[in-house]
């Protein structure tokens, strides 16, 4: 009996090269000053933990010298302590470099988790569309502007993004979704590869992300929906996996809500993360972000930073792609819509409106563009495809290529925004990242 043909491998060496290029740029980004407001707050919290003063800004020089006590003077800081604990640990081990190291680790976790997701979403490593899509995803994942922006600063968004992307990779990997449709028949156990253990691990990763920022839980329904798109025939299996995934993540988040309830009198304090009236009145920058900007500004800012988003959505709607690619692409588009919709809703009830708050669109945006662009590029280079179809695919490929170049350029320059006099104005002016 002849042995089954070995599945073609994705070009992992090229992915490693893109990762290395992105890592060099991440290191260079740390030459900028780190004196932004949130960075000051997180350093103060680390010092509080080191001094044994607790997880609060109460009693620090910030509050004692004029920072609004109704925003920062509570007995418990409003973000969960997971990210600050990571900064504290690395600061203890490496000193000031620990903050930068936390962001480099976040970049690595995000990048390789995206590549694991790409392997799950792309049907077959030997197919031209899959190989092209994989390389596009590798390039874009190294320089996605929202990601490069948050990991260039000593912020919590980078660790949250890395852990959420890891959770998605583990959850989809548990389905064995990397097997192509024809291969699944030959390997009937593939959809259950990893089983319950991998789903539990995914829930742990998402639960840990929610201890960095509770906003990580926004990705939960999006990840489950993407899993359903990859395994449409396994509805019962998908419900079971989704329930385990959500149960583990929420169980890990629960102690933080109980802690807030005990200390602050409510598991969901109304002021948590929302600028106080005092801060809005006294700080023109906060007032601009909170009052002057409309909630729907995310819809106008996003395409001016994530340049591949509009081409990806157009390709998803109009390009002659196969049914599986369209189904998975729609699930990724839904992921982006869920995150953006929640940010718009939060902006409508008084939260600040910064594009970096929508950071959780990053994995879905990168994957959606690679999935669609790879499929269209395969059509454009297929000599056997009808001439009209091939010409339409080439026209779209030109638009997509322009978006890819602009987004990579944005991703390179965005962390250097403090040196904006050296940067092409189109790539930073009015993009809403700050």
Beta strands, then each sheet from edge to edge (+ up, - down):
end
